Amino acid sequence: MKRRFIDLLSQTYTWPQQGLDVSKHGTLKFHGVDLFDVAQTHGTPLRFHYIPSISLAVSRANEWFQNAIESHHYQGGYIPAFATKSSPFRFSVEETIKAGCHLETSSAVDLDIVQHLLSAGMITHQTYILCNGCKSDRYLNGVLELHSMGMQNLICILDNEDEVHRLLTAAPKGLKVGFRVATEEDPSFEFYTSRLGMKATKIMELVSQLHSSEMLIPTMIHFFINSGIRDTAYFWNESIKAMRLYTEAATHCSSIRLFNIGGGLPIKKTLDFDFDYASLIHQVVEQLKQTCDEFSAPHPTIVSEFGSFYVGESGGLLMKVMLQKSQNDRERWNMLDGSIMSNLPDAWAIHQRFITLPTNGWFEGFERVSLGGMTCDGDDYYNDQGSIMMSSSSTTMDQEVHHLFMPTYSRDQETYVAFLHTGAYQETVGGYGGLQHCLLPQPKHVLVRESEEGISVETFREAMGPESTLSLLGY
């Protein structure tokens, strides 16, 4: 085997890959953007989003669903919605809307965003607004206010029976409602049934109660599991139960004509990722058609609520290797100028892996390292390259071994590390704009766009300064 980093990678995986390539100077290119240049120009740590990736993901999903609907002669339509909780930033929400998405909300503040978008002309009174989650009084009041403003496709997805009573007390006229199904959780969970939604028997009681109501109009059955849409026995078991519940509810109540598949599609977190999206969506449409035909129910319009799939692969995080430490004769630590656990909380909290590559030095030799964050916490580290590590559990008594390779460290060469496809949830779960562990500043945040003039990089937020930190602490 040759001893250059690029040879190690290309001999292990297909390279280059979609959106990933190396320049003639040995620097990493992300959708044509030289990340080494971006890091040197804007400094690190640096968070970035490549905006064109978002609309591309929306278009791909829309095409898969339309092809499946046509192929199976499915009689219902398709409505794509963006789950704003995955990335509630204006640039994400507006880009998905421009690409044809409607919106799924999960909090009262989401409805403040809807009000802003409506005032700005980004959405209309015909836009679908799917109000999900367990609702506070302020959240429900926001739903009622939008309804009173004439939002024709506002749907309050009921999480519990108490929400029904509170809405009926407010006596809205013709408010559309959906019903979230309480699914069984994955066998690995500590509890059996999801805390969200209602059991099927309770939903049918409410359908019977409301089917002739002039205040609340049953419209949708909503199905969601945490693992998302996957070709697994668990997914099919829960989805088919929800499909059968739809047929029962739709047969009983003619206004129920929407089936929300919730969840999401996986995104590329490893270099060997291989997922047949089109085939799985064809199977979902085919199974829903077969279930409806079996029980003589009308084919519903399919509603999706994708978040990570739309925005996840747009984002990334750049950090600089400040120095290397050798703690013993075989472990090398590349110490970074930011915190991994604060800026990529999923890597710490749920052991999520991200594609992790050097921005430069691809034509140099390589070595096995671990990456260390700047905080004093022992969990602030990362040692997985997104499958280039060649993990193994067969010889270690089920204890997974990770390998992370980087170009050989040199004090004379500036080296940066890119964590890729981090665009969903990491900012909000990590506490964007607030206090970070060990009082490290919130990184600078830039947006990468494309136009006829070429690629542009604009600053979205500057790095958080010490004055802001001290003010939050009361000093």
C-alpha positions as CSV (number, residue, x, y, z in Angstrom):
1,M,0.0,0.0,0.0
2,K,1.2,3.5,-0.8
3,R,1.8,5.7,2.2
4,R,-0.1,8.9,1.2
5,F,-3.4,9.8,2.9
6,I,-5.2,10.0,-0.4
7,D,-4.0,6.5,-1.3
8,L,-5.2,5.1,2.0
9,L,-8.7,6.5,1.4
10,S,-9.0,5.7,-2.3
11,Q,-7.8,2.1,-1.8
12,T,-10.5,1.7,0.9
13,Y,-13.4,3.5,-0.6
14,T,-14.8,4.8,-3.8
15,W,-13.1,8.2,-4.3
16,P,-14.0,10.9,-5.2
17,Q,-17.6,10.8,-4.0
18,Q,-20.6,13.1,-4.7
19,G,-19.8,16.4,-3.2
20,L,-16.3,15.3,-2.1
21,D,-13.1,15.7,-4.0
22,V,-9.5,16.8,-3.6
23,S,-7.8,19.6,-5.5
24,K,-4.5,19.4,-7.3
25,H,-3.0,21.0,-4.2
26,G,-4.1,18.2,-1.9
27,T,-7.0,20.2,-0.3
28,L,-10.5,19.0,0.4
29,K,-13.3,20.3,-1.9
30,F,-16.9,20.2,-0.6
31,H,-19.2,20.6,-3.6
32,G,-16.4,22.5,-5.3
33,V,-15.6,24.7,-2.3
34,D,-12.0,24.5,-1.1
35,L,-12.5,24.1,2.7
36,F,-8.8,24.8,3.4
37,D,-9.2,28.2,1.8
38,V,-12.4,28.8,3.7
39,A,-10.7,27.9,7.0
40,Q,-7.8,30.2,6.3
41,T,-9.9,33.1,5.2
42,H,-12.5,33.0,8.0
43,G,-10.6,31.4,10.9
44,T,-11.6,28.5,13.1
45,P,-13.5,27.0,14.7
46,L,-16.0,27.7,11.9
47,R,-19.5,26.4,11.2
48,F,-20.7,26.5,7.6
49,H,-23.7,25.6,5.5
50,Y,-23.7,24.9,1.7
51,I,-27.1,26.2,0.8
52,P,-27.6,24.7,-2.6
53,S,-27.5,21.2,-1.0
54,I,-30.9,21.9,0.7
55,S,-33.0,22.5,-2.4
56,L,-31.2,19.6,-4.2
57,A,-32.3,17.2,-1.4
58,V,-35.9,18.5,-1.6
59,S,-36.0,18.0,-5.3
60,R,-34.6,14.4,-5.0
61,A,-37.2,13.4,-2.5
62,N,-40.1,14.9,-4.5
63,E,-39.0,13.1,-7.6
64,W,-38.8,9.7,-5.8
65,F,-42.3,10.1,-4.4
66,Q,-43.8,11.3,-7.7
67,N,-42.2,8.4,-9.6
68,A,-43.5,5.9,-7.0
69,I,-47.0,7.3,-7.2
70,E,-47.0,7.1,-11.0
71,S,-45.5,3.7,-11.1
72,H,-48.0,2.1,-8.7
73,H,-51.0,4.1,-10.1
74,Y,-51.5,5.5,-6.7
75,Q,-54.6,7.7,-6.5
76,G,-53.4,10.1,-3.8
77,G,-51.0,13.0,-4.0
78,Y,-47.9,14.0,-2.1
79,I,-47.2,17.0,0.2
80,P,-43.6,17.6,1.4
81,A,-43.1,19.4,4.7
82,F,-39.9,20.6,6.3
83,A,-39.5,19.7,10.0
84,T,-38.2,23.1,11.2
85,K,-36.8,21.7,14.5
86,S,-33.9,20.1,12.6
87,S,-32.7,23.6,11.5
88,P,-35.0,26.5,12.3
89,F,-32.6,29.1,10.9
90,R,-34.0,31.4,8.3
91,F,-31.7,30.3,5.6
92,S,-32.9,26.6,6.0
93,V,-36.6,27.4,6.3
94,E,-36.6,29.8,3.3
95,E,-34.6,27.5,1.1
96,T,-36.9,24.5,1.7
97,I,-40.0,26.8,1.0
98,K,-38.4,28.0,-2.2
99,A,-38.0,24.3,-3.2
100,G,-41.7,23.6,-2.6
101,C,-41.9,22.5,1.0
102,H,-44.6,23.2,3.5
103,L,-43.8,23.4,7.2
104,E,-44.0,21.1,10.3
105,T,-43.7,22.9,13.6
106,S,-43.0,21.7,17.2
107,S,-43.2,24.8,19.4
108,A,-44.9,28.1,20.0
109,V,-41.9,30.0,18.6
110,D,-42.2,28.0,15.4
111,L,-45.6,29.7,14.9
112,D,-43.9,33.1,15.5
113,I,-41.6,32.1,12.6
114,V,-44.7,31.2,10.5
115,Q,-46.2,34.7,11.3
116,H,-42.9,36.3,10.1
117,L,-42.9,34.2,6.9
118,L,-46.5,35.1,6.2
119,S,-45.8,38.8,6.6
120,A,-42.8,38.6,4.4
121,G,-44.8,36.8,1.6
122,M,-42.6,33.7,1.8
123,I,-45.7,31.5,2.5
124,T,-49.4,32.0,1.7
125,H,-52.7,31.2,3.5
126,Q,-52.7,28.0,1.4
127,T,-49.4,26.7,2.8
128,Y,-49.7,23.6,5.0
129,I,-48.7,24.2,8.6
130,L,-48.5,21.0,10.5
131,C,-48.5,21.7,14.3
132,N,-46.9,18.7,16.0
133,G,-45.7,18.0,19.5
134,C,-47.2,18.3,23.0
135,K,-48.7,21.7,23.2
136,S,-48.4,24.4,25.8
137,D,-51.2,27.0,26.1
138,R,-49.1,29.5,24.2
139,Y,-48.6,27.0,21.4
140,L,-52.3,26.2,21.2
141,N,-53.1,29.9,21.3
142,G,-50.8,30.4,18.4
143,V,-52.6,27.7,16.5
144,L,-55.9,29.4,17.1
145,E,-54.6,32.8,16.1
146,L,-53.3,31.5,12.7
147,H,-56.6,29.7,12.2
148,S,-58.5,33.0,12.8
149,M,-56.3,34.6,10.2
150,G,-57.6,32.2,7.6
151,M,-54.7,29.7,7.2
152,Q,-56.7,27.2,5.2
153,N,-54.3,24.3,5.6
154,L,-53.3,24.7,9.2
155,I,-53.5,21.3,10.9
156,C,-53.2,20.9,14.6
157,I,-51.9,17.3,15.1
158,L,-53.3,16.2,18.4
159,D,-50.9,14.6,20.8
160,N,-53.3,13.9,23.7
161,E,-57.0,14.1,24.7
162,D,-56.4,17.2,26.8
163,E,-55.6,19.2,23.7
164,V,-59.0,18.2,22.3
165,H,-60.7,19.6,25.4
166,R,-58.8,22.8,25.4
167,L,-59.5,23.4,21.7
168,L,-63.2,22.7,22.1
169,T,-63.3,25.1,24.9
170,A,-62.0,27.8,22.6
171,A,-64.7,26.8,20.1
172,P,-62.9,27.5,16.8
173,K,-64.9,27.0,13.6
174,G,-63.6,24.4,11.2
175,L,-60.1,23.9,12.6
176,K,-58.4,21.0,10.9
177,V,-56.9,18.4,13.3
178,G,-54.8,15.3,12.9
179,F,-54.1,12.4,15.3
180,R,-50.6,11.2,16.2
181,V,-50.3,7.5,16.7
182,A,-48.4,6.3,19.8
183,T,-46.1,3.7,18.3
184,E,-44.2,1.0,20.0
185,E,-40.6,2.0,20.6
186,D,-37.6,0.2,19.2
187,P,-36.8,-2.9,21.4
188,S,-33.6,-1.2,22.6
189,F,-35.6,1.6,24.3
190,E,-36.1,1.6,28.1
191,F,-39.9,1.9,27.6
192,Y,-42.4,0.1,25.4
193,T,-44.6,2.8,23.9
194,S,-43.7,6.3,22.8
195,R,-44.6,9.1,25.2
196,L,-46.0,11.0,22.2
197,G,-49.3,10.5,20.5
198,M,-52.3,8.4,21.5
199,K,-53.2,4.7,21.2
200,A,-55.3,3.6,18.3
201,T,-58.5,2.9,20.3
202,K,-58.4,6.5,21.7
203,I,-57.9,7.9,18.3
204,M,-60.9,6.1,17.0
205,E,-63.0,7.3,19.9
206,L,-62.0,10.9,19.0
207,V,-62.7,10.3,15.3
208,S,-66.2,9.1,16.3
209,Q,-66.7,12.1,18.6
210,L,-65.5,14.7,16.1
211,H,-66.6,13.3,12.7
212,S,-69.7,15.6,12.7
213,S,-68.1,18.5,14.6
214,E,-68.2,22.0,13.1
215,M,-65.4,23.1,15.4
216,L,-62.7,20.5,14.9
217,I,-62.4,18.7,11.5
218,P,-60.5,15.3,11.5
219,T,-58.1,15.4,8.6
220,M,-55.0,13.3,9.2
221,I,-53.5,10.2,10.7
222,H,-49.9,10.9,11.7
223,F,-47.3,8.1,12.1
224,F,-43.8,8.5,13.4
225,I,-40.9,6.4,14.8
226,N,-37.6,7.7,16.0
227,S,-35.5,5.5,13.8
228,G,-37.1,7.1,10.7
229,I,-38.0,5.4,7.4
230,R,-35.9,2.2,7.2
231,D,-36.3,-1.2,5.5
232,T,-36.5,-3.0,8.9
233,A,-39.1,-5.3,10.4
234,Y,-39.7,-2.7,13.1
235,F,-40.5,0.1,10.6
236,W,-42.8,-2.1,8.6
237,N,-44.6,-3.5,11.6
238,E,-45.4,0.0,13.0
239,S,-46.2,1.6,9.6
240,I,-48.6,-1.2,8.5
241,K,-50.5,-0.8,11.9
242,A,-50.7,2.9,11.2
243,M,-51.9,2.4,7.7
244,R,-54.6,0.1,8.9
245,L,-55.7,2.7,11.4
246,Y,-55.9,5.2,8.6
247,T,-58.2,2.9,6.6
248,E,-60.5,2.4,9.6
249,A,-60.6,6.2,10.4
250,A,-61.0,7.2,6.7
251,T,-63.9,4.7,6.3
252,H,-65.6,6.2,9.4
253,C,-64.9,9.8,8.6
254,S,-64.8,11.2,5.1
255,S,-62.7,14.2,6.0
256,I,-59.7,12.1,6.9
257,R,-57.7,12.0,3.6
258,L,-54.1,12.6,4.7
259,F,-51.6,10.1,5.9
260,N,-48.4,11.5,7.5
261,I,-45.5,9.1,7.4
262,G,-43.4,11.4,9.7
263,G,-40.0,10.3,10.4
264,G,-37.1,10.9,8.0
265,L,-34.7,9.4,5.6
266,P,-31.1,8.6,6.6
267,I,-28.3,10.9,5.5
268,K,-24.7,10.1,4.6
269,K,-22.7,9.9,7.8
270,T,-20.0,7.4,6.6
271,L,-17.8,7.1,3.5
272,D,-19.3,3.7,2.7
273,F,-22.9,4.8,3.0
274,D,-25.2,3.1,0.5
275,F,-28.9,3.5,0.7
276,D,-31.5,2.9,-2.0
277,Y,-33.9,5.8,-1.3
278,A,-36.1,5.3,-4.4
279,S,-36.7,1.6,-3.8
280,L,-37.7,2.2,-0.2
281,I,-40.2,5.0,-1.1
282,H,-41.6,2.7,-3.8
283,Q,-42.2,0.1,-1.1
284,V,-43.9,2.6,1.2
285,V,-46.3,3.8,-1.6
286,E,-47.0,0.2,-2.7
287,Q,-47.7,-1.0,0.9
288,L,-50.1,2.0,1.5
289,K,-51.9,1.3,-1.7
290,Q,-52.3,-2.4,-1.0
291,T,-53.5,-1.7,2.6
292,C,-56.1,0.8,1.4
293,D,-57.3,-1.5,-1.4
294,E,-57.6,-4.4,1.0
295,F,-59.9,-2.4,3.3
296,S,-61.7,-0.5,0.5
297,A,-60.4,2.8,1.8
298,P,-59.5,5.8,-0.4
299,H,-55.8,6.4,-1.2
300,P,-54.7,9.3,1.0
301,T,-52.5,12.1,0.1
302,I,-49.1,11.2,1.6
303,V,-47.4,13.8,3.8
304,S,-43.7,13.6,4.7
305,E,-41.9,15.6,7.4
306,F,-38.3,15.5,6.5
307,G,-35.7,17.5,8.4
308,S,-32.3,15.9,8.5
309,F,-32.6,14.6,5.0
310,Y,-33.1,18.1,3.7
311,V,-30.5,20.0,5.7
312,G,-28.1,17.5,7.2
313,E,-25.7,17.2,4.4
314,S,-25.5,20.9,3.9
315,G,-23.5,21.6,7.1
316,G,-20.0,21.2,8.3
317,L,-17.6,22.3,11.1
318,L,-13.9,23.2,10.6
319,M,-11.3,23.2,13.4
320,K,-7.6,23.8,13.4
321,V,-5.1,21.3,14.8
322,M,-3.2,23.4,17.4
323,L,-0.7,20.8,18.4
324,Q,-0.1,17.1,18.8
325,K,0.4,15.3,22.1
326,S,1.9,11.8,22.5
327,Q,0.6,10.4,25.8
328,N,2.3,7.1,25.4
329,D,4.2,5.1,22.8
330,R,1.2,4.5,20.6
331,E,-1.5,7.1,21.2
332,R,-1.3,10.5,19.5
333,W,-3.7,13.3,20.2
334,N,-4.4,16.1,17.7
335,M,-5.7,18.9,19.9
336,L,-8.3,21.1,18.2
337,D,-9.1,24.8,18.7
338,G,-12.7,24.2,19.6
339,S,-15.0,21.8,21.5
340,I,-16.3,18.7,19.8
341,M,-18.9,17.9,22.4
342,S,-20.3,21.5,22.4
343,N,-20.4,22.0,18.7
344,L,-21.3,18.4,17.7
345,P,-23.4,17.3,20.7
346,D,-24.7,14.2,19.0
347,A,-21.2,12.8,18.7
348,W,-21.0,12.9,22.5
349,A,-24.6,12.3,23.6
350,I,-25.7,9.5,21.2
351,H,-22.3,8.5,19.7
352,Q,-23.3,9.7,16.3
353,R,-20.5,9.4,13.7
354,F,-19.7,12.1,11.2
355,I,-17.6,12.0,8.1
356,T,-14.3,13.5,9.4
357,L,-11.5,14.4,6.9
358,P,-8.5,16.7,6.8
359,T,-8.9,19.8,4.7
360,N,-5.2,19.6,3.5
361,G,-2.2,17.3,3.5
362,W,-3.9,14.7,1.3
363,F,-0.6,14.0,-0.5
364,E,1.3,13.6,2.7
365,G,1.8,10.4,4.8
366,F,-0.7,9.4,7.4
367,E,-0.9,8.3,11.0
368,R,-3.6,7.0,13.4
369,V,-4.7,9.7,15.9
370,S,-7.6,10.8,18.1
371,L,-9.0,14.3,18.1
372,G,-9.2,16.2,21.4
373,G,-11.5,19.2,22.1
374,M,-10.4,22.2,24.1
375,T,-12.6,21.7,27.1
376,C,-11.5,20.0,30.3
377,D,-14.1,17.2,29.9
378,G,-12.8,13.7,29.3
379,D,-15.6,13.1,26.8
380,D,-14.5,15.9,24.5
381,Y,-12.9,13.7,21.9
382,Y,-13.5,12.0,18.6
383,N,-11.8,9.0,17.1
384,D,-13.9,7.9,14.1
385,Q,-13.6,9.0,10.5
386,G,-17.0,7.8,9.3
387,S,-15.9,4.2,8.4
388,I,-12.4,4.8,7.2
389,M,-11.4,3.7,10.7
390,M,-12.1,0.1,9.7
391,S,-14.0,-0.6,12.9
392,S,-14.0,-4.2,14.2
393,S,-15.9,-5.9,16.9
394,S,-15.2,-9.5,16.0
395,T,-11.9,-9.9,17.9
396,T,-12.6,-7.6,20.9
397,M,-15.4,-9.3,22.7
398,D,-18.1,-6.9,21.2
399,Q,-16.1,-3.8,22.2
400,E,-15.9,-1.7,19.0
401,V,-12.4,-0.5,18.1
402,H,-12.2,2.8,16.2
403,H,-9.4,4.1,14.0
404,L,-9.0,7.7,12.8
405,F,-6.3,8.5,10.3
406,M,-5.0,12.0,9.5
407,P,-2.0,13.3,7.5
408,T,1.2,13.0,9.5
409,Y,1.4,16.0,11.9
410,S,4.0,18.7,11.3
411,R,4.6,21.8,13.3
412,D,5.5,23.6,10.0
413,Q,2.2,22.9,8.3
414,E,-1.2,24.3,9.3
415,T,-3.7,21.5,9.4
416,Y,-7.5,21.8,9.6
417,V,-10.1,19.1,10.2
418,A,-13.6,19.0,8.6
419,F,-16.6,17.4,10.2
420,L,-19.1,17.0,7.4
421,H,-22.9,16.6,7.1
422,T,-23.5,18.1,10.5
423,G,-26.3,20.5,9.3
424,A,-29.2,19.1,11.3
425,Y,-29.8,19.5,15.1
426,Q,-26.2,20.2,16.1
427,E,-26.6,24.0,16.4
428,T,-29.9,23.9,18.5
429,V,-29.1,20.9,20.6
430,G,-25.7,22.4,21.4
431,G,-27.2,25.8,22.4
432,Y,-26.5,28.1,19.5
433,G,-25.5,31.6,20.7
434,G,-25.5,30.8,24.4
435,L,-23.0,29.6,26.9
436,Q,-20.7,26.7,25.9
437,H,-18.8,24.2,28.1
438,C,-15.7,25.8,29.6
439,L,-17.0,29.1,28.3
440,L,-15.6,28.5,24.8
441,P,-17.0,31.0,22.3
442,Q,-19.7,30.1,19.8
443,P,-17.9,29.7,16.5
444,K,-18.3,32.0,13.5
445,H,-20.9,30.8,11.1
446,V,-20.8,31.3,7.3
447,L,-23.2,30.5,4.5
448,V,-21.9,29.3,1.1
449,R,-24.1,30.1,-1.9
450,E,-23.9,29.8,-5.7
451,S,-24.9,32.4,-8.3
452,E,-24.2,33.2,-11.9
453,E,-21.1,35.0,-10.6
454,G,-19.8,31.9,-8.9
455,I,-19.5,30.7,-5.3
456,S,-19.8,33.3,-2.5
457,V,-19.2,32.9,1.3
458,E,-21.1,35.3,3.5
459,T,-20.9,35.7,7.3
460,F,-24.1,34.7,9.0
461,R,-22.9,35.2,12.6
462,E,-19.5,36.3,14.0
463,A,-17.9,34.3,16.8
464,M,-19.4,35.1,20.2
465,G,-17.3,37.6,22.0
466,P,-16.2,37.6,25.7
467,E,-18.5,40.6,26.5
468,S,-21.6,38.6,25.5
469,T,-20.4,35.6,27.6
470,L,-19.8,37.8,30.7
471,S,-23.2,39.5,30.3
472,L,-25.0,36.1,30.2
473,L,-23.1,35.2,33.4
474,G,-24.2,38.4,35.2
475,Y,-20.9,40.2,35.2
